[in-house]
């Protein structure tokens, strides 16, 4: 509890010292008037009862110092996430608010920063940078350096869903045909198994059991600091999975390994590698092989991730239950499977229309007239209209 002590200063006036413990440290603050000292002590005690204990000296930490502390607080963060967070801090956050005390940044300052980003960045980028900024202030709150985060009631730009290219089986086959022989299995792994590029790049020979027709996803290649390729764990715990693979794909992979001279003894070798035996770089592979193959196949504009969407859509169209689709795709949340990937193909939509037409309108749809009623009803109404009607009574 806060203690107030009255003392006489050197100039003969009275001062009131408030001694309290905040965030595990003893803090002293001096006031000229007893009224102000009582108000401060009451506020500190009320904050303590609400579970808020903030040291005013800690609130003077610059935002840049808090950001560095936040970055270092999570050693398990994925390399790609670490690079993205560092980029957001260096280029977009710290140049604007890095020198400000963390306790002096107000919601209006955060909104102004978001508005400035929105003038020249995409909505997704703005939300990504704001997420980093919000995490920094949440870290300050968690360490009792500030009482409340200024990242509240902030208006963010809406994100419009980007239209992806719907790839059917014929288009996937056309793209694969335009690929060099040693890279065709990559296309089929993306479409048939729905593997992410990082999972394909990190696939090792020892993760293939071609006799049992299974493939284990255990590593993923991502970009780390300085653009270096880093081999780590999959995107989430759900990303580590064992997949059954069709026999045709198993035979294709066996031919691929044989063409490269790889056997089971080369368990740590990458199934797909660069000339030095290291993992493939997506940037180079996309520019040199994927984009030309898509153009030649008449699928310009398609992205590699569209193969994964085609895989999910194919499972939904052919009646694979959502839980199985979630497991095969390695999604931690089933909502991701439903909302982001289960997009109906045009052919599936046409099939659904025909099924519903038969269900509601009957097998012989030709009997349904353009006016919306059965043709027999129309003939009955026409016959009824030709009957003689009794003359009207004249009054």
Protein Blocks (a to p, Z undefined) as FASTA:
>chain_A
ZZddddddfkopacddddddeehiacddddfbfklmmmmmmmmmmmmmnopacdfklmmp
cfklmmmmmmmmmmkbcfklmmmmmmmmmmmmmmmmmmpcfklpcfklmmmmmmmmmmmp
cfklmmmmmmmmmmmmmmmmmnopafbdfbghiacddddddddddddfklmmmmmmmpcf
klmmmmmmmmmnopafklmmmpcfklpcfknopacdfbdcdddehhiacddddfblklpc
cddddfklmmmmmmmmmmnopafklmmbcfbdcfkopacdfklmmmmmmmmmmmmnopgh
iafklmmmmmmmmmmmnopafklmmmmnopabfklmmmmmmccdfklmmmmmmmmmmmmn
ojblmlpcfkopafklmmmmmmmmmpccdddddZZ
